[in-house]
Amino acid sequence: MSTTDTEPSPWTRPSFITAAIVVAIVVMLGAALAIRALTNDDAEAAPLEPTTSASASAEPSPTSDDGAAGSDASICGLKGVKTTGTVTMAPAAEWAFQGTTAYPTSPQFGPGQTDTSGARFCFQHSPEGALFMAANAVVQASDPATASAWAQEVLAHGQFYDQLLSELGTPSSDSNSRVSIVGFRLLAYDGRTARVDIALRGTFDAQTATVSGVYELVWQSGDWKISSDVQEPLNVAVIPDLAGYVSWGA
């Protein structure tokens, strides 16, 4: 797909919601991957089913409200609302694999539900829940099997909702590329919004790069969702090392 000088870079277009992490790694290593636009699909999400993820050994975190109601309540009943706080140590998680990429699960932090397409969602209303959501976003957004259904479910309603939804992309896959979560930073959290930086290490044809993906999240309808109050709810950049990050991964 050709571009003109007046067209925005693909790394600043909303299609990166579903593809940027993997694509950025590959492109920045010198290989081009195509991003195809999806036709806007307004179909309702598939019925939800409880997940059966294995139990993790996470210690319960202090909470400000263990039985919140209204907008604070989790869509799938996860307890432990925290409207302030941060995460400075790697939370315990049970790591599962989607394709070749590991993602974290926890009966405390989520994901608490999986739909019939395999898309996972419902995360605790806490800093840890926002972190687990962003880490799961990396994996689900880069898998063509779940990317479309997942994106339809987790895009929040906001100022740029229609624009973002109409420009969702589907990720390209390449058997020569591998991505793994290696760390995180919780940049901001106030209970209603969160900014989560996930560090990833990717390889393509034996070359390696470390990439930062910063997710803008909002708490909406009982779950953490990708913000549509900003035009770029995910920003991707190559980083030289993991200085400042909390190590985390399978």
N, C-alpha and C positions, 0 to 999 in steps of 0.2 A: 504494500500500500504506500503510494507516494504522498509526500507532503509538500506544501509550499511554504515560503518564508513567513506567510501570515498565519499559518495554522499553528495552534498550540502544540507543544511537545506532547507525545503520548503519556509522559509521566506527570503532566499537569491536567490531564483530562479525567473525568470521573470513571472511565472504564478501569482505572487502576484499582478501584474498590475490589474487583475480583481477580486482578491479574498482576498488579504492579510488582509485588515482591519477587515472584519468580522471574518475570520478564526483565525487571531491572537488573537482577543478578546476571542473567544470561547476556543481556545487551552490554552491560558494563564489562563483561568479559570478552566482548567482541563478536558475539553471535546474535543474529537478529531472529526474533520470534514475532509472528503475526498476531495481532489482536483484532478479532472480528466483533463487530457490534451486534448485539442481540436485538431482535424486534421487541419493542415494549410489550410486556406480558402482564396484564392486570389480573390474571387468574388468582384466585384465593389460594393461600398456602394449604398443603395437604394436612389432614387431621393429625394431631399430635399423639404420640405414644410415649410413655415413660421409658427412659433409658435403663439399661441393666449393667451400667459400668461397674467395674470392680471397686471395692472399697479402698480408699486411700487412708494413710496413717496420719492425716493432718490433725494437729491439735486444734481444738475450738478456739477461735479468736474472741476477744472481748467485743461485745456489741452494745450499741446504744439502745436497741429495741429488738427483742427477740420475737415479737409477734406483731409486726407492723401491719396496719390496715390501709385501705385506700391505695393511693398511687405508689406508696412505698412497698407494698406487698409484692412478693415474687409471684410471677404467673404460674409457677409450678410448686409453690409452697416452701421454697428454700428459706430457712430461718436465718436471722442474724443480720439486721440492718445496721450499717455504719454510715453516717452522713459526713464524717470527717476521718482523716487518717491517711496513712501511706503504707507502703510495703517495702521494707528494707532488707528482708531475708527471704530466701527462696521458699515459698510455701510447699509443703509436701503434696505430692500428686502421684496418681497412677497414670503412667504414660502408655497410651495406646498408639496404634499406627493407622494412618490413612494413606494407602499407597506406601511410599518409602519414608514418609515424614511423620515424626512422633508429635502427638498433641497431649496436653495435660487434662486429666479428669479428676473430679473430687466429688464425693457425695455431699460435701459441705458447700463448695464454691461453684459447682456445676461442671459441665452442662447437665441440666436436669431433665431435658426432654429431647427427643429425636423424632423428626417426622418420617413419613414413609419413604422419602427420597434419600434419607440418611443424613439430612442437615440437622446439626445439633444447636440447641440454644437453651435459654433459661439459665441465668447465672445469678449468684447471690448479689444482693444490693450492698456491696462493700467494695473496698479497694481491691481485695483479692478476687472478687467476682469480676470486676472490670478487667483485671489482668488475665484471668482465665478466658474471658470472652475474646480479648485481642489475640491471645495465643491460638485459640481455636480458629479465629478468623484467618490467620495466616494459612492454615492447612486447608480449611474448607474452601476458601476463595481460590486456591490454586489447583483444585481438583475439578475437572470438567463434569464429573458425575454429580457433584453437589453444589457447584458455584452458583448456578442460576437460582435454584430453589432457596438456597441459603441467603442470597442477596435480597431476594424478594421479601424474605421474612425479617431480616435484620436492618433494613434501611429505615431509619426513623422518619416520621413526618415532620417536615420543616420547610424553610424558605425555598430550598433548592431541590425539594423532593422530586418533582416532575422532571426536572432537568437531569438529575442523577439517574433516576430510574430509566429514562429513555436512552441513556448512554452507557448503560451497564455493558461490560464486556465479558466474554468467556475466555478463560485462560487457554493458551496453547500448552501442550505437554511435550516433553522431550525426554526420552529414556536415558539420555546422557547427563541430565541435570539432577542434582540432589540438593535438598534444602533441609537445614535442621535449626531448631530454636536453640540459642546458646546463652541468652541473657535477657534482662529487661530493666527498664527504669519507669517508675510511676512519676510522671512529670507534674501532674495536677489532679486533684480530686476534691470535690465538694459535695458529693452525694447525688447531685443532679447531672454533673458532667465529669468526664475523666479524660485525661490525655495519657496514653500508654505507649511507651517506646519498646518495641520488641526487636532484639538483635538476632540476626540470622546468619548462618554461614552457608554459603552455597558453592557448589562445584559444577563446572561444565567442562567436559573434555580435559579433565585433570587440572584445571585452573580453579583457584579458590578466591572468593571475595567475602567480606563481612559487610552486611547491609543492615541499616536501621529503618524500621517502618513505624512511624508515629501515627497512631489511631486516635481520632477525635470521636469520643463516645458520649451518648446521652442516655439517661434512665428514662424509659418511656414504656407505658403499657406493661409494667411489671417485669422489664428485662433491660439489659444493656443492649443498645443498638448503635449502628453507625450513624453519626450525626449528618443531617442534611441542612443544618443551619449554616454550614460553610460549604464553599464550592470544592474544596480539596480536603475531605475528611481522612485522607491517608497521604502522608508525605514520606518518600523513600529516598535514601541517600547511602552511598558507600561510606563506611567509616574505617579508620585505620586500625583500630583495635577495640577491645572491650573495656577500656578505662572508663570508670564511672557506672558501669553496668553491674547488676547482681547476676552472678552466674546461675543459669537454670536450664535444664534440659534433660533428656532421657539419657 
